[in-house]
Amino acid sequence: MKYDSKNNSRKPVPDSGNRGWVVREESPAFGVNPGEMKRLTIDVPASLHANIKVGCARQGIKMADAIRGLLEEQFGNIE
């Protein structure tokens, strides 16, 4: 990893030889074909966030996948 010495910044500068950190991993939630994705930002209490994080870690799943699955269960079949 290189650093921007021109501006004395500690922000990492992408190294053309190492672009693995740029690649976004695709992981559809519970078999859902996501298609076009949109970002949804919500505020939750810190205690709920911690519970979600611990629960997902114990199950070996990503928080985003778990929450997508819950939203799909609740709202996926609205007609």
Backbone as numpy.savetxt, mean C-alpha at the origin, in Angstrom:
# Nx Ny Nz CAx CAy CAz Cx Cy Cz
22.73 3.23 -3.15 21.88 4.40 -3.15 22.77 5.63 -3.15
22.48 6.56 -4.00 23.22 7.81 -4.07 22.43 8.89 -3.34
23.11 9.95 -2.95 22.45 11.08 -2.31 22.75 12.34 -3.10
21.84 13.28 -3.06 21.96 14.53 -3.80 22.96 15.44 -3.11
24.21 15.43 -3.57 25.25 16.25 -2.95 25.18 17.70 -3.42
24.52 17.94 -4.54 24.42 19.30 -5.08 23.67 20.22 -4.12
22.61 19.71 -3.50 21.79 20.51 -2.59 22.01 20.13 -1.13
23.07 19.37 -0.85 23.32 18.87 0.50 22.08 18.20 1.08
21.36 17.52 0.25 20.13 16.85 0.66 20.41 15.39 0.99
19.73 14.87 1.99 19.86 13.46 2.32 18.78 12.63 1.62
18.03 13.25 0.71 17.02 12.52 -0.04 17.72 11.58 -1.01
17.29 10.32 -1.07 17.91 9.40 -2.01 17.63 9.79 -3.46
18.62 9.59 -4.29 18.49 9.82 -5.72 18.52 8.46 -6.38
17.56 8.16 -7.26 17.54 6.84 -7.89 18.85 6.55 -8.61
19.34 5.36 -8.43 20.53 4.89 -9.12 20.04 4.13 -10.34
20.49 4.52 -11.52 19.98 3.91 -12.75 20.21 2.40 -12.78
21.17 1.90 -12.04 21.42 0.47 -12.02 20.55 -0.29 -11.05
19.85 0.41 -10.16 19.04 -0.26 -9.14 17.65 0.36 -9.11
16.76 -0.14 -9.94 15.41 0.41 -10.01 14.38 -0.51 -9.37
14.82 -1.51 -8.66 13.89 -2.43 -8.01 12.96 -1.76 -7.02
13.41 -0.71 -6.37 12.60 -0.03 -5.37 11.50 0.81 -6.01
11.55 1.02 -7.32 10.56 1.83 -8.01 9.35 0.99 -8.43
9.55 -0.28 -8.63 8.50 -1.16 -9.15 7.39 -1.33 -8.12
6.16 -1.12 -8.55 5.01 -1.29 -7.68 4.53 -2.73 -7.77
4.39 -3.35 -6.64 3.94 -4.74 -6.60 2.42 -4.76 -6.69
1.91 -5.58 -7.62 0.46 -5.73 -7.77 0.00 -6.87 -6.87
-1.04 -6.62 -6.10 -1.57 -7.66 -5.22 -3.07 -7.48 -5.06
-3.86 -8.11 -5.95 -5.31 -7.98 -5.85 -5.82 -8.56 -4.54
-6.82 -7.90 -3.98 -7.38 -8.31 -2.69 -8.32 -9.49 -2.85
-8.00 -10.57 -2.19 -8.87 -11.73 -2.10 -9.44 -12.16 -3.45
-8.61 -12.21 -4.48 -9.05 -12.69 -5.78 -9.82 -11.66 -6.60
-9.89 -10.44 -6.15 -10.62 -9.39 -6.87 -9.74 -8.88 -8.00
-10.31 -8.76 -9.19 -9.59 -8.15 -10.31 -9.76 -6.65 -10.19
-8.72 -5.91 -9.80 -8.89 -4.51 -9.46 -9.19 -3.59 -10.64
-8.76 -3.92 -11.86 -8.97 -3.00 -12.97 -8.28 -1.69 -12.69
-8.92 -0.59 -13.07 -8.36 0.73 -12.80 -8.46 1.01 -11.31
-7.37 1.47 -10.71 -7.35 1.73 -9.28 -7.50 3.22 -9.00
-8.19 3.54 -7.92 -8.32 4.90 -7.41 -7.86 4.89 -5.97
-7.26 5.99 -5.51 -6.78 6.08 -4.14 -7.88 6.61 -3.24
-8.03 6.01 -2.08 -9.01 6.41 -1.07 -8.24 6.67 0.22
-8.32 7.88 0.72 -7.62 8.24 1.95 -8.64 8.48 3.05
-8.48 7.79 4.17 -9.39 7.97 5.30 -8.58 8.16 6.57
-9.18 8.83 7.54 -8.57 8.97 8.86 -9.22 7.97 9.80
-8.40 7.24 10.53 -8.89 6.29 11.53 -8.15 6.55 12.84
-8.76 6.20 13.96 -8.06 6.36 15.24 -6.76 5.54 15.25
-5.76 6.04 15.94 -4.46 5.36 16.01 -4.61 3.94 16.54
-5.52 3.74 17.50 -5.70 2.41 18.07 -6.26 1.43 17.03
-7.18 1.90 16.18 -7.73 1.04 15.12 -6.65 0.72 14.10
-5.86 1.71 13.73 -4.76 1.50 12.79 -3.80 0.44 13.33
-3.47 0.55 14.61 -2.57 -0.43 15.23 -3.17 -1.82 15.21
-4.47 -1.93 15.52 -5.13 -3.23 15.51 -5.15 -3.84 14.11
-5.42 -3.02 13.10 -5.41 -3.51 11.72 -4.02 -3.99 11.36
-3.02 -3.21 11.70 -1.63 -3.54 11.36 -1.20 -4.86 12.01
-1.52 -5.01 13.30 -1.15 -6.24 14.01 -1.91 -7.44 13.43
-3.21 -7.26 13.21 -4.02 -8.35 12.66 -3.53 -8.80 11.30
-3.18 -7.85 10.45 -2.69 -8.19 9.12 -1.32 -8.87 9.20
-0.46 -8.38 10.08 0.85 -9.00 10.24 0.71 -10.44 10.70
-0.20 -10.69 11.61 -0.42 -12.06 12.10 -0.93 -12.98 11.00
-1.72 -12.42 10.08 -2.28 -13.22 8.99 -1.37 -13.25 7.77
-0.32 -12.43 7.80 0.62 -12.39 6.68 0.04 -11.73 5.44
-0.85 -10.76 5.63 -1.45 -10.05 4.50 -1.17 -8.56 4.62
-1.27 -7.87 3.51 -1.05 -6.43 3.51 -2.31 -5.73 3.99
-2.12 -4.61 4.69 -3.26 -3.84 5.19 -4.17 -3.42 4.05
-3.60 -2.95 2.96 -4.40 -2.49 1.83 -5.26 -3.62 1.27
-4.70 -4.83 1.19 -5.46 -5.97 0.68 -6.62 -6.31 1.60
-6.38 -6.29 2.90 -7.44 -6.61 3.86 -8.56 -5.58 3.79
-8.20 -4.32 3.73 -9.21 -3.26 3.70 -9.96 -3.28 2.37
-9.26 -3.54 1.26 -9.94 -3.68 -0.03 -10.96 -4.81 0.02
-10.58 -5.92 0.64 -11.49 -7.05 0.76 -12.74 -6.70 1.55
-12.57 -5.98 2.66 -13.72 -5.57 3.47 -14.63 -4.62 2.69
-14.04 -3.68 1.97 -14.84 -2.75 1.18 -15.57 -3.48 0.06
-14.91 -4.45 -0.55 -15.54 -5.24 -1.62 -16.73 -6.03 -1.07
-16.57 -6.62 0.11 -17.68 -7.36 0.73 -18.87 -6.44 0.98
-18.62 -5.25 1.47 -19.69 -4.32 1.84 -20.32 -3.62 0.63
-19.49 -3.23 -0.34 -19.97 -2.37 -1.41 -19.79 -2.93 -2.81
-19.24 -4.11 -2.95 -18.90 -4.65 -4.27 -20.08 -5.00 -5.15
-21.24 -5.25 -4.57 -22.39 -5.70 -5.37 -23.54 -4.72 -5.35
-23.27 -3.45 -5.20 -24.34 -2.45 -5.20 -24.83 -2.26 -6.63
-26.14 -2.33 -6.81 -26.73 -2.16 -8.15 -27.59 -0.94 -8.22
